Amino acid sequence: MPLTSYTALQTAFAADIRGAANRAHIGKIYRASMEFLAKAQREPLRSLIPNKEYFAFRMGTKLSRPVNAALFVKRTGEWDKLDNALQRKSLSKLNPDQVTRIIYSVAMAFCCFIDLTKDRDQKTPGTFFEYLIGHLFASHLGVNPITRIQVLNLDMETWLPTDFIFDLGKDRPKFHLPIKLSTRERIIQVFAHQRVIDGVFGTERFLGTPVILAETKRSVARRDVTEICVPDQCRVYQLHMAQLKRLYYLDVPATYEKLNHVFPPIVVKSFGHFFFEADTLSA
Amino acid sequence: MPLTSYTALQTAFAADIRGAANRAHIGKIYRASMEFLAKAQREPLRSLIPNKEYFAFRMGTKLSRPVNAALFVKRTGEWDKLDNALQRKSLSKLNPDQVTRIIYSVAMAFCCFIDLTKDRDQKTPGTFFEYLIGHLFASHLGVNPITRIQVLNLDMETWLPTDFIFDLGKDRPKFHLPIKLSTRERIIQVFAHQRVIDGVFGTERFLGTPVILAETKRSVARRDVTEICVPDQCRVYQLHMAQLKRLYYLDVPATYEKLNHVFPPIVVKSFGHFFFEADTLSA
């Protein structure tokens, strides 16, 4: 059962976020989810996004969220490749697209399992995605994150709760890592948190590198899949609120991809790239 | 039926937001909601907030959101006093606390009607509250709001969707009016929108005056009422993100009240004060 391993992950997660034990739990959750999904039907959806195909898993009357057909890998053995690479601390046998597909599939398999077995449960998929990305980021950087930072300011002393913060040590930038299943029109929050951190600690002390699963939405009545994006607003936020170093997606939205080509650009990439550029980002 | 008048308000609202026709619809919704609630029971709740008492309306198995006993007026005739005062453009016979109680009661009566007749409907109460506050603000200022502003910036031209914006004309500040039933830990959004507007148009061009109903929360299992507030974070946002001119509440949270007394202060007031200080704010 995926939920047995998920409970084990929940219990173990915080003790050593980057630890191999967490990755072992994630692997078990993934395999159990795929075993469950093997019994479900795959129903094609009508994609309104150019050059992307989506399907949903069906079981009885329940239909899962949309799954990107090109990103969802069939064999769970792919995960073992990433697992081994992280264990060996060398991803040289993999490439960014492959890593993106593996992580997308692990995230999506568990999300769809929850979609087919629970009612309106958004919290469990969201928390699992935080565990998954938080662990992979920590494992690759070799550092455990913190989730709050101290604000000392003349007569004021307070703690600011944050998304994951990775401190690589003196004279190196720190990472600020918001993790979301989707942001839609709430993407302003990601820029807002970056703004506060820039304001409190100074610009460029923290690199903002949010990781988001996708911006897809399936219309309830019909089988249509769209992406809810606000590219013009993102440009205004990047100019007037705070600068994100990267906007990582597992399923990069078509309209956000174009933000790479405006000036000044917002660098939007699939998350697999992180594992091949992390050293240069933090140099 | 409250919903008949609500549908009429929805249809009419945008045509002339400050118009007396909207206030007539609001009055009908309020009276119909109170007639409905007269058939419901009032069930005391256990308030964990010092010096505040709350009850909920009950009908069958359904229980409404928490209602502040001291703010919820019994007689619908109170609304007519505010209605007449706005018509005459003189609130001299009223005081801020009285105005706050009237508006609180109108908002809460319809919210509780929806709580007792619908399942999980958060959208209708939220939209009604936007209509109510948007109309009252517009009526008092004598100006209709807009909900998007144009960003012109060298080679960039785009529209930024906003909450209500009131333009009082050249050489006077404009109002930026976010309207929310509650914000809880999402209050960063209010500061974030102000930051974007300050960034695009310059500081102090727009006065940020959010109006929020309450921050109360009833625990589902028990009958406890608490307020979800993040005062320390608000201070950090006010210092490092953007300055709000006022934080107006209908039911001012106890811990936010204290923000008036820290330095630098955030001015938190009950919304009734707006009608007596709007001239000096925009001077």
Boltz contact constraints between the chains, C-beta under 6 A:
constraints:
  - contact:
      token1: [A, 151]
      token2: [B, 236]
      max_distance: 6.0
  - contact:
      token1: [A, 158]
      token2: [B, 232]
      max_distance: 6.0
  - contact:
      token1: [A, 160]
      token2: [B, 236]
      max_distance: 6.0
  - contact:
      token1: [A, 188]
      token2: [B, 192]
      max_distance: 6.0
  - contact:
      token1: [A, 192]
      token2: [B, 188]
      max_distance: 6.0
  - contact:
      token1: [A, 192]
      token2: [B, 192]
      max_distance: 6.0
  - contact:
      token1: [A, 195]
      token2: [B, 241]
      max_distance: 6.0
  - contact:
      token1: [A, 196]
      token2: [B, 240]
      max_distance: 6.0
  - contact:
      token1: [A, 196]
      token2: [B, 241]
      max_distance: 6.0
  - contact:
      token1: [A, 199]
      token2: [B, 240]
      max_distance: 6.0
  - contact:
      token1: [A, 200]
      token2: [B, 240]
      max_distance: 6.0
  - contact:
      token1: [A, 232]
      token2: [B, 158]
      max_distance: 6.0
  - contact:
      token1: [A, 236]
      token2: [B, 151]
      max_distance: 6.0
  - contact:
      token1: [A, 236]
      token2: [B, 160]
      max_distance: 6.0
  - contact:
      token1: [A, 240]
      token2: [B, 196]
      max_distance: 6.0
  - contact:
      token1: [A, 240]
      token2: [B, 199]
      max_distance: 6.0
  - contact:
      token1: [A, 240]
      token2: [B, 200]
      max_distance: 6.0
  - contact:
      token1: [A, 241]
      token2: [B, 195]
      max_distance: 6.0
  - contact:
      token1: [A, 241]
      token2: [B, 196]
      max_distance: 6.0
